[in-house]
């Protein structure tokens, strides 16, 4: 079970004055403090853990965010930035003595510049809304996490989100040109800009993926990419996870870089087919969804080369889409995969480790062994092309023993990822979920250096506390 720090007694005792101060500082409808209203903010996508915050403030501008941060810093009040709350690692989980800064009202697209290929948007704009705003101009925003309909760009920045198409286009860090962000002291920083390589230190590289530990992001300048002439998908089904994993490694080793290369195992195939009726082969143990793009000639050549590689692994079936409608049908189940698993299990943990693609077959076999050891079903759905695994461990949160086994199972998967040369997270972040596993990935010296960076931005550790670093961290405990 994940532990949370004890609330600061002096902050709880001063709750009414803190709320009154926030209401004096902000518009009338900006502060939420009633217990029944706070319940909407007590958890995020990691729903096994819940804690109502001290208060929630909904902000509409960088200036207002700066004022709230300054207010909280002066009073020693912890602050939790929050977008849509889709984090699967508990990245937006509140504390009882913390003020949640909700950025969902900051949802304007401020500028679109197709000549210089960028868009400037507020942190509360949803991921998909960026592409929708520019698709008629012949452009798109590349990162496409599965939650892109709901997740907000500020959260994508915090966790360095990816998605199915990150194999070709990269994750959030590869598609952001500039940030407007606010420090705990209320200072507004403008970093990067409408160019591809800013001078000086790589501040964007430091802040993207920092999980709300260093600053609160309020505006983002994202890179726009010209839309491809077209795209086509194919589906390859195999007799085992290991064979499909070996096929993935062979495709990557060939030098072909598809736009997307997704993996689903038997439990996932059956759940998604029952949910979406996408026409998936129910006799397969594993399935790959592969997409290429470009001119019709480019698509044909790449699909032919990939199909030839797949045939070396004796596929049960091999289907190449001939029309956009057929491609959409292939993707239909994958896009609804997490919802599909939710229909067959009361709860699930969505893990997020990353491994070298050459070790995929081995890792899948060992996950299967762990599943039998813990007595819990697991459905494997992940971005296989870049080795970003998303095993979905099915359990019952109302059964403490089931939850305990699920968390132990998940920890073992993440330890395995590190063991084979990968890392704890590909795109979900550390949050509270992987916090206590950080020493598995990093040495004491490496963690100490990361803590120094945190302390340089946030000396009292008030920004998104109890995340990323183990609670026994001395700097954290002294805060």
N, C-alpha and C positions, 0 to 999 in steps of 0.2 A: 504493500500500500504506500502511496506517495504522501509524505508528510508535508505539512504547511507550517510556517513559523507562527509563533504566538503573536497576536496583535499587540501593538503598543498601547498600554493601558492609558497613557496620557492623551493619546489621540482619540481613543474611544470616549474618554471622559469629556473631551472638548468637542464632541461630535456636533452638537447643536450650534455652537459658535462657528465651527468650520462651515456647516451648511449655510448658516446665515451670511457668512462672509462671501461664499460663492454666489449666493442669490443677489447680494449687493453689487457684485462684480459683473454679473451676466444678465442677459434678457430673462424675462419672467419664466418662460417655458424651457429654459436651458438646464435646470437642475432637477434631478430625480432623486428623491430621498425617502419616499414612502415604501415600507417593507414589501408590499404586494407588487409594486412597480419595479423594485430592484431585482425581483426573481427572474426577470427576463435577461438579466446580465450576469447571473450567478455561475454560468458555465459557458464553454465554447464547444467545439466539435469533439473534445474528449469528455463526453458527458458522464463518465463514471465519477467525476469529481465536481463538487459544487460548493460555492461559498459566496454569499451575498456581500457586495462591497459596502463601504460606508456611504457612498453617494455616487451618482453618475452625472456627468456634465456632457451635454451634446453641443459640440462646437461647430461654428460656421465659417471661421476664418483663421488665418495664421495668427493674426493679432490677438484674437480671443484665446487661442491655444497658449500663446506666450503668456498672457495674463494669468491663466489658470496655473501654468507651471510655476510661474514666479510666486504666486500665492501659496501653492503647496510647498514649494521649497522653503519659503520663509517660515512655515509652520511645521516642517519636518513630516509632512504627510506623504505617504507613498502614492504613486501614480501608475495606473495600468492603461496604456493606450489600447484601443479596441476599434476594429473595423466592423466586418460582418460577423465575426465570431466563428469563422469556419475552421480555425486552427485545430488540427487533429493531435497536437502535442501539448495542449493546455497552455498555449502561448498567451492567451488572454484571460486565463483563470484569475479572478479577483482575490483579494485578501480582505478580511473584515475591517481593517483600518485603512483601506486604500480608496482613492477616488478614481473611478474609471473615466477616462476621456474618450467619449465616443465620437468618431470622425465621420459617421455615416451621412451627416448633413453637408459635408464638404464634397459634393458630388457633381461639380461643374467641370466640363471640358473647356478650358480657358483659351486654348489656341491650337490650331491645326496648321502646319506648314508643310505642304507636300514638296515644295522646292528643296527645302533643307531636310526633309524627311523626319519630322518630329511632331509630337503632340505634347502639349503641356496640360496636365490634368490635376485636379485636387485628389487628395488621398482617399476620399470616399467613393471615387468612381469605380464601378465594377470592371473587372478584367475584360469581360466580353463587350462591355459598352464602348471600349476604345476601338475595337475592330469594327463594331457596328457603325461607329461614327465616321469611319474612313473607308469602308469597303466599296462604296460607290465612287470613290476617288481612285480606286485601284491599289489600295494599300491594306495592311493588316498589322496587328501587334502580335508578335510571335508566341510568347509564353502562354500556354493554355492549360492551366491546372484543371482537374476534373470539376472543381467547384467554381469554374470561371463565370458561370451565370450569376453567382452570389458574391464570391470573394472580391475584396477591394484591393486596389493597387497598393495602398499603404501597407496592408498585410502581406502582399506579395513581396514588397521591399523588405519587410522585417524578416521573412523566412526564406528569401531568395527562391521563390517558387519556380517550378518548371512546368511539366506537362508532357503530353504525348509527342509534341513536335520539338521538344528541346534537343533531341538527338541531332537534328540538322541546324537549328537556329540558336541553341543555347538557352540558358535559364534567365531569370530576371536580370542578374548582374551583367549579362551580355547584351541587354536591350534597354538599358537606362543611360541617359546622357546627363541628367542633372537632378538635383534634389533641393527643395526648400525644406528646412527642418528647424526645430526649436530645441535648445538645450534646456536642462532643468532650471537654469537661472532665468529663462525667458528670453535668451538671446537668439535671434533669427539668423540662420546661416544659409547662404546661397552657394551651392557647390556644383561644379560642372557647368554645362550650358549647351548651346546648340552646335556642338562640335564633337568630334569623335575621340579626342584625346586631350584632356585638360592638363594644364601645366601643374607642376608641383606634386605633392604627395597624392596617392590614390585614395582620396577620402571616400569616394563612392564605393570602392572595394572594401573599405573598412566598415561602412555603415550598412550596406546592403547585406542582409543576413544577420544583422546584429540583434534581432529579436526584441526591439524596443528597449534595449539595455542602455543605449547611449544617447539617443535623441528621439523626438517625436517628429515623424515625417508628415508634412502637410501638403506639399505639392511635388509632382514628379514630371520630369521631361523624359518621355519614352521615345525610343527609336521606332520609326515606321518602316516597314519593308514592303516593296512592291509585290502585289499578289502574283502568284505563279499563273502561267497560262492555263493550267489545269492540273488535276491530281486524280490518281486512281489507287484503289486499294486491292489487296489480295488476301486470301485466307488460306493458311496451311495447317492441317491437322495431323497429329502424330500419335504414336502408340504409347509414348511415355514422356514424362517431364524431362528426363535426362536427354532423350533424343532431341526434343525441341530446344533444350538449352544448348546442346552441341550445334544445332543448326544456326542458332543465333550467333554463337561465337564464329562460325564459319562465314556467315554473311558479313559480319564486321571485319573479320580478317581479310576478306576479299577486296576491301577498299571501297565497296559500295556503301554510301551513306543514305539510307532511305530518310524520308521526312519523319516517319514514325515506325517503330518496331515494338509491338505490344505482345505480351504473353498472358495467357489464361490457362489454368489447369482444369481438370475435370469438374470439381465442385463449382468453380466459377462459370464454366461453360453451361452447366445445367441450370444454375441459378439465373444467369443472364438470359438464357433462351426462354425459360419460363416467364421471365419478366418482360422481355422485349420482343420475343418471337422473331428473332433475327435470322433464323435458318442455320444455326450453328450445328455442327456434327456431334450428336450426342454419344457416338461410339468412340470418340477421341479422348485420350488422357490429357492431351495438351494441344493448344492452338496458338498460332501466331497471326497477328494482324499486321500487315506490312503496307505502307503507303509510300508512293513515289510521286514526284511532281515534275512539271516542265512542259515542253511542247509534246504533242502526241507522239512524235518520233522518240523523244527522250524517255517518255513514260514506257513505251513499248520495249525499248532496248533494256531499260533497267529491270522491268518486270520479267522479261525473258531471262536475264542473267540470274535474278533472284530465284525464279522458279526452277532453274537448272540446279542451283545449289540445294534447294529444298528436296528435289527428286533424289539426291544422293542419300537422303535420310529416310527413304521409303515412306512418304506421307500416306496417311489414310485417304486424304482428299486434298485437292489443290484447286482453289477457285480464284480466278482473276476477274475482277469487276470489269464489265464492258461499258457501263454507263454510270453517270453520277448517282443515279438512283441505287444501283447495285453497290456502289462504294458506301453510300449512306446506310444501306442495310447492314453491311459488314460492320460499320462503326456503331450501329444503334445499340447493340448489347453492351459493348465496351463503355460507351458513354454513360450508361445507366447501371454500371456494375456495382457501385457501392449501395445504391438503392435496392438492387436485386438481392444482395447479401442480407440487407436489413429485413427482407421478407421471410428469410428462412432461419434467422437467428435473432434472439431478443437483443443481443448486443454483440459488437465485435471491436477488436482493436486493430487499427490499420497501421502496420509497421512501415518503416521507411529507411531501411538500410541500403547501402550502395556497395557493390562488389565489382571486381574486374570481370568482364564478360567471359573470359576464358574459364572462370571458376563456377559459372552458372549451373552447369549440370550437377556438380558436386554439392553445391549449396542446396539445391532443390532436394536432392536425395537426403541430405541431413535434416532439412526442415520436416520432411516426411517422417523420419525417425523420431524427431522431437514431438510431432503431433501424436504419434502412438504412445510415447512416454508420458505425455501430460494428459492424454485422454480427451483431447480437444480437436475438433475439426479445424482445418485451415484451408482457405481458398487463396491461391496465388494469382494476383492480378498486378502487373507492373510494367514499367517502361524498360523492356528487356534490352533495348539497343544500347543504353548507356549504363546498364547494370543497376538501375534504381528499383529495388524490390519493394513491393507493397503486399506482403502476406496479410491476409485478413483472418485474425484468430477469433473464432466464434465462441462466445461464452454467455453466461447469464449474470448480469450485474446484481441481481437480487440474491444470488448465492455467493456468499463471501469466499467459499473455497474455490468456486469456479473462477471468480475474479482473480484470486491469488494465483491460481495455476496459469491463467491467461497472461498475467503480468510477468510471471517467471518464464513462461514460454517466449514471450516477446523479448525479454532481456537476453535469453540465450540466442535468439536469432541475431540480435544486434551484436552480441559478442562474437558470433560466428562471422559476421560481416567484417569486423575489424581483424579477426584472426586470419582471414584469407586475403587481406590487403585492401579492404574497403574502408568504409567509415560509418558512423552512427546514423547519419541523416543525409538524404539527398535533396529534399525540398520541404519537408514538414517542419524542420527546425528541431531544437532540443526541448524547449519549453520546460515543463515539469516532467514529462514522460521519460526523457532520456537523461535528465539532470544528474542522477546518481550514477550513471554509466560513463560520465565524462572521463574519469580516471582510467577507464578501459582504453580510450582513444588517445589520451594525452598524458604526458609525464607530469610530475609535480612542477617541474620548471616551466613547462609550457602553459600549464594552468595558471601559475603565478603571474606569468607575463600577460595573459589575457585579463586577469583580475586587475592588473595595474592599468590597463587600458580602460576598463570599466570605471575604475576609481578616478581616472583623469577626467572623464566626462561627468561622473556622478559620484562625488566623494562620499556621500552618505548612503549610497545604494538605495535611492528612493524610486528609481525608474524600473518598473516591471520586476520587482524583487522576487526572490524565491524561484527564479527561472535560470536555466542554463548551468549555473554553478551549484555544486552540492552545498547543502545548508551548513555543513560544518566549516565552510570557508571562513577563515578568521576575519577577513575584511567585512564579510556579510554579517557575521554575528556581532561585530562591534558597532554596526550601524544603529 
